[in-house]
């Protein structure tokens, strides 16, 4: 790896995106189950 800082930044962005997506899916699932 020539630029470890860039790799760390990309990994952090990907992790945040996955957490945000998981939260969004959880909210959508809970709303969808409501009558």
Secondary structure, DSSP 8 states (H G I E B T S, - for coil): ---HHHHHHHHHHHHHHHHHHHHHHHHHHHHHH--
